[in-house]
């Protein structure tokens, strides 16, 4: 098989089917986990532990990251079985999947609950701090089901207060960048040369560099730009990444 040619549709359907099965199992696990440890009165963990509440900021952050990663995984699997061959869009979904899964993995690697809470509070503060200079000074958030505008400094102060409450004395958590988060979870999942494979995805989802522009096109309809039909390069890594 030509490694630079689009993966045949039957092969993509077979791979997609396996991914969809994995997605179904993952969603069941997430649903069961939410019921077991969620904030509801009937949560099993509350009965087992006799705790007033087991739904922590840390656990909520893990669940949000896992649910978001699962959503990207599901979209990738569905797009993969299309009769049309896609390229950069698959790379974008792969990249988003491993980055968000990396967030969950970093949180789950915590040594104990206190470190989990610390890390969960450190993440949003880093994101807010990194957005400085890229906003107009106003941010939008959802409160009671409605959108509301809030000042950047207000959001920053709230995140700083959350971290001060959750921080473990004598411990500083440096939140890794997205590339490090992605490479860590890929390595944990047994992906070899994770840094190289993640680096390959980085330009492909935008097709912005020479590495991506060198990807050949197959059966390009006349009149359409090359980027519309780019479908190779990605299939070589489908099995490795997912």
NORRA-V669320 format. One record per residue. N is the residue number from 1. RES is the residue in one small letter. PHI is phi in degrees with one decimal (* if undefined). PSI is psi in radians with two decimals (none if undefined). NEAR is the number of other C-alpha atoms within 10 Angstrom. Layout:
N&RES&PHI&PSI&NEAR ; N&RES&PHI&PSI&NEAR
This chain:
1&x&*&2.36&7 ; 2&x&-69.5&2.01&6 ; 3&x&-66.5&-0.24&11 ; 4&x&-99.9&0.01&16 ; 5&x&-93.7&2.69&17 ; 6&x&-58.1&2.49&23 ; 7&x&-64.6&2.30&20 ; 8&x&-56.8&2.58&12 ; 9&x&-57.0&-0.76&15 ; 10&x&-59.3&-0.68&11 ; 11&x&-68.5&-0.66&12 ; 12&x&-66.9&-0.63&20 ; 13&x&-64.4&-0.71&18 ; 14&x&-63.9&-0.78&12 ; 15&x&-66.7&-0.71&17 ; 16&x&-61.8&-0.71&20 ; 17&x&-59.7&-0.73&16 ; 18&x&-65.3&-0.68&12 ; 19&x&-67.9&-0.66&19 ; 20&x&-66.3&-0.68&17 ; 21&x&-60.9&-0.74&12 ; 22&x&-64.2&-0.67&15 ; 23&x&-63.5&-0.74&18 ; 24&x&-60.0&-0.78&13 ; 25&x&-64.8&-0.72&12 ; 26&x&-63.1&-0.72&15 ; 27&x&-66.8&-0.61&16 ; 28&x&-65.9&-0.72&11 ; 29&x&-62.9&-0.79&12 ; 30&x&-62.3&-0.73&15 ; 31&x&-65.0&-0.76&14 ; 32&x&-64.8&-0.68&12 ; 33&x&-65.3&-0.73&15 ; 34&x&-63.7&-0.68&18 ; 35&x&-69.0&-0.61&15 ; 36&x&-75.7&-0.64&18 ; 37&x&-122.1&0.17&20 ; 38&x&-72.8&-3.13&22 ; 39&x&-81.7&-0.08&17 ; 40&x&-69.9&2.76&14 ; 41&x&-62.4&-0.54&11 ; 42&x&-90.8&0.15&12 ; 43&x&-58.7&2.31&18 ; 44&x&-61.1&-0.68&17 ; 45&x&-62.5&-0.57&19 ; 46&x&-66.0&-0.63&19 ; 47&x&-72.7&-0.71&13 ; 48&x&-65.3&-0.78&9 ; 49&x&-94.0&-0.25&10 ; 50&x&65.9&0.47&10 ; 51&x&-89.4&2.64&10 ; 52&x&-68.3&-0.61&10 ; 53&x&-159.3&2.35&15 ; 54&x&-109.4&-0.02&18 ; 55&x&-87.6&1.69&17 ; 56&x&-99.0&2.96&16 ; 57&x&-60.8&-0.71&17 ; 58&x&-62.9&-0.84&22 ; 59&x&-64.8&-0.70&21 ; 60&x&-61.4&-0.73&17 ; 61&x&-64.6&-0.69&21 ; 62&x&-63.5&-0.82&22 ; 63&x&-64.0&-0.69&18 ; 64&x&-63.9&-0.75&15 ; 65&x&-65.3&-0.76&21 ; 66&x&-64.8&-0.73&21 ; 67&x&-65.4&-0.68&19 ; 68&x&-68.7&-0.74&17 ; 69&x&-61.3&-0.73&22 ; 70&x&-62.3&-0.64&21 ; 71&x&-64.9&-0.74&16 ; 72&x&-65.5&-0.71&21 ; 73&x&-59.6&-0.78&22 ; 74&x&-65.3&-0.73&22 ; 75&x&-64.4&-0.70&16 ; 76&x&-60.3&-0.82&23 ; 77&x&-62.7&-0.71&25 ; 78&x&-69.7&-0.73&15 ; 79&x&-67.3&-0.58&18 ; 80&x&-62.9&-0.54&26 ; 81&x&-88.9&0.06&18 ; 82&x&-66.6&2.58&13 ; 83&x&-67.6&-0.41&12 ; 84&x&-80.2&2.51&10 ; 85&x&-95.0&2.19&21 ; 86&x&-111.4&2.76&20 ; 87&x&-129.4&-1.42&23 ; 88&x&-56.4&-0.60&24 ; 89&x&-66.3&-0.64&18 ; 90&x&-66.4&-0.68&24 ; 91&x&-62.9&-0.69&26 ; 92&x&-64.3&-0.73&18 ; 93&x&-67.5&-0.72&22 ; 94&x&-60.6&-0.81&25 ; 95&x&-63.5&-0.79&25 ; 96&x&-62.8&-0.69&20 ; 97&x&-59.8&-0.89&25 ; 98&x&-70.4&-0.54&26 ; 99&x&-67.5&-0.80&25 ; 100&x&-72.0&-0.67&23 ; 101&x&-61.2&-0.58&25 ; 102&x&-64.9&-0.59&27 ; 103&x&-63.0&-0.82&27 ; 104&x&-62.7&-0.73&25 ; 105&x&-63.9&-0.74&21 ; 106&x&-62.3&-0.70&20 ; 107&x&-66.9&-0.74&22 ; 108&x&-71.6&-0.32&17 ; 109&x&-76.8&-0.06&10 ; 110&x&-57.1&2.50&14 ; 111&x&-73.0&-0.49&9 ; 112&x&-156.8&3.12&9 ; 113&x&-64.1&-0.65&14 ; 114&x&-64.2&-0.67&14 ; 115&x&-70.2&-0.61&21 ; 116&x&-60.7&-0.80&25 ; 117&x&-64.5&-0.69&24 ; 118&x&-60.9&-0.86&25 ; 119&x&-65.3&-0.70&26 ; 120&x&-63.6&-0.56&28 ; 121&x&-81.3&-0.51&24 ; 122&x&-72.4&-0.56&22 ; 123&x&-61.6&-0.93&20 ; 124&x&-64.9&-0.56&19 ; 125&x&-63.7&-0.72&21 ; 126&x&-63.6&-0.74&17 ; 127&x&-63.3&-0.72&13 ; 128&x&-67.8&-0.74&16 ; 129&x&-63.6&-0.70&16 ; 130&x&-67.6&-0.41&10 ; 131&x&-81.5&-0.12&12 ; 132&x&-58.4&2.32&13 ; 133&x&90.4&-0.25&8 ; 134&x&-106.9&0.12&7 ; 135&x&-122.7&2.91&9 ; 136&x&-85.7&0.08&9 ; 137&x&96.4&-0.08&13 ; 138&x&-124.0&2.44&13 ; 139&x&-123.9&2.79&15 ; 140&x&-115.3&2.34&12 ; 141&x&-138.6&2.87&11 ; 142&x&-101.7&2.20&9 ; 143&x&-134.3&2.15&9 ; 144&x&55.3&0.67&6 ; 145&x&79.1&0.11&7 ; 146&x&-128.7&2.63&7 ; 147&x&-79.9&2.48&10 ; 148&x&-143.7&2.55&12 ; 149&x&-90.0&2.38&11 ; 150&x&-133.7&2.70&13 ; 151&x&-74.3&2.59&12 ; 152&x&-57.3&-0.78&18 ; 153&x&-63.9&-0.58&15 ; 154&x&-65.6&-0.78&13 ; 155&x&-66.7&-0.72&19 ; 156&x&-62.4&-0.77&18 ; 157&x&-62.9&-0.71&12 ; 158&x&-63.6&-0.72&12 ; 159&x&-66.8&-0.65&20 ; 160&x&-65.6&-0.67&18 ; 161&x&-66.9&-0.71&14 ; 162&x&-61.4&-0.71&19 ; 163&x&-68.5&-0.68&20 ; 164&x&-64.2&-0.55&14 ; 165&x&-74.6&-0.62&11 ; 166&x&-93.9&-0.28&19 ; 167&x&-60.7&2.44&21 ; 168&x&-88.9&2.22&16 ; 169&x&-55.9&2.31&8 ; 170&x&79.2&0.05&5 ; 171&x&-122.9&2.32&9 ; 172&x&-118.0&2.23&12 ; 173&x&-103.5&1.94&14 ; 174&x&-89.2&1.95&10 ; 175&x&-70.4&2.15&18 ; 176&x&-65.8&2.71&15 ; 177&x&-73.1&2.97&12 ; 178&x&-60.3&-0.66&16 ; 179&x&-64.3&-0.73&17 ; 180&x&-67.1&-0.68&18 ; 181&x&-62.7&-0.77&20 ; 182&x&-65.9&-0.80&26 ; 183&x&-64.9&-0.61&23 ; 184&x&-66.6&-0.78&22 ; 185&x&-72.5&-0.59&21 ; 186&x&-65.1&-0.75&25 ; 187&x&-63.8&-0.74&13 ; 188&x&-61.9&-0.53&13 ; 189&x&-84.5&0.06&13 ; 190&x&90.5&0.18&11 ; 191&x&-76.8&2.15&17 ; 192&x&-81.6&2.56&14 ; 193&x&51.5&0.88&11 ; 194&x&-58.5&-0.67&22 ; 195&x&-63.0&-0.69&16 ; 196&x&-68.3&-0.72&11 ; 197&x&-70.0&-0.69&17 ; 198&x&-66.2&-0.70&22 ; 199&x&-61.9&-0.57&13 ; 200&x&-67.5&-0.65&18 ; 201&x&-70.1&-0.54&23 ; 202&x&-56.0&-0.91&20 ; 203&x&-80.2&-0.45&18 ; 204&x&-64.9&-0.59&25 ; 205&x&-70.8&-0.29&20 ; 206&x&-111.6&-0.28&14 ; 207&x&50.9&0.92&20 ; 208&x&-106.5&-0.11&11 ; 209&x&-127.2&3.06&11 ; 210&x&-58.5&-0.66&10 ; 211&x&-58.9&-0.71&12 ; 212&x&-77.7&-0.62&21 ; 213&x&-68.8&-0.33&15 ; 214&x&-77.6&-0.19&10 ; 215&x&-65.1&2.25&20 ; 216&x&-75.4&2.82&17 ; 217&x&-111.8&2.60&19 ; 218&x&-123.3&2.25&15 ; 219&x&54.3&0.87&9 ; 220&x&-74.1&2.11&15 ; 221&x&-62.9&2.52&10 ; 222&x&-61.8&2.43&7 ; 223&x&92.7&-0.21&6 ; 224&x&-97.6&2.47&9 ; 225&x&-66.5&2.70&10 ; 226&x&-57.9&-0.67&16 ; 227&x&-63.2&-0.44&18 ; 228&x&-66.8&-0.44&14 ; 229&x&-118.5&0.09&19 ; 230&x&-56.8&2.12&25 ; 231&x&-138.7&0.10&26 ; 232&x&-114.4&2.98&21 ; 233&x&90.9&-0.86&25 ; 234&x&-67.4&-0.83&25 ; 235&x&-55.9&-0.49&22 ; 236&x&-62.3&-0.41&14 ; 237&x&-109.1&0.02&15 ; 238&x&-57.7&-0.82&17 ; 239&x&-68.0&-0.59&9 ; 240&x&-73.0&-0.66&14 ; 241&x&-82.4&-0.57&18 ; 242&x&-128.1&none&16
